[in-house]
Amino acid sequence: MIRVIVMGVSGSGKSSVGAGIAKVLGLPFLEGDSLHPASNVAKMAAGTPLTDDDRWPWLDQIGATLAAAEDGIVVSCSALKKVYRDRLRKAAAGPLAFVFLDGSEAVLHEHMAKRTGHFMPVTMLGSQLTTLEAPVDEPRVLRQDVAEPINVIVQASVSWLKELDP
């Protein structure tokens, strides 16, 4: 059983990569944004960055979902700060792996500009990058470059996850 967070700033491909990993591993996939309260979605859609106080209930919902997933799960979640990731680790009720989708601002901006129907405007990318505390030297984290094709990221991530929990 493995619990995985696919993390990164908006536009990094969390949903696509997370769904791909889940499919290959035969696990459920949860779009973490679906657990945001309407007030958070409205703030982000208006271009207002979330505060930590906005994020705590959302992270607690994700943590509860991780803990309840006895057979494993893949969840997309920005998890931008170390304190957020530590909160998720504590709540997960078992080992938690992170696939960190990282890339240049130019590539991320390009990804965001191409998607349609998402509440997060491209103008929010800067605040997300400012908030991001890269998970350097944290346990059970794999960094993936978002400039790579999604299928390459998925396959490399699945291989790494299988090595963690054979």
CORMOBEL-V133612 format. One line per field, one symbol per residue. ss: DSSP state (H for helix, E for strand, - for the rest). Layout:
# CORMOBEL-V133612
ss: ???
This chain:
# CORMOBEL-V133612
ss: --EEEEE------HHHHHHHHHHHH--EEEEHHHH--HHHHHHHH------HHHHHHHHHHHHHHHHH----EEEE-----HHHHHHHHHH----EEEEEEE--HHHHHHHHHH-------HHHHHHHHHH---------EEEEE----HHHHHHHHHHHHHHH--
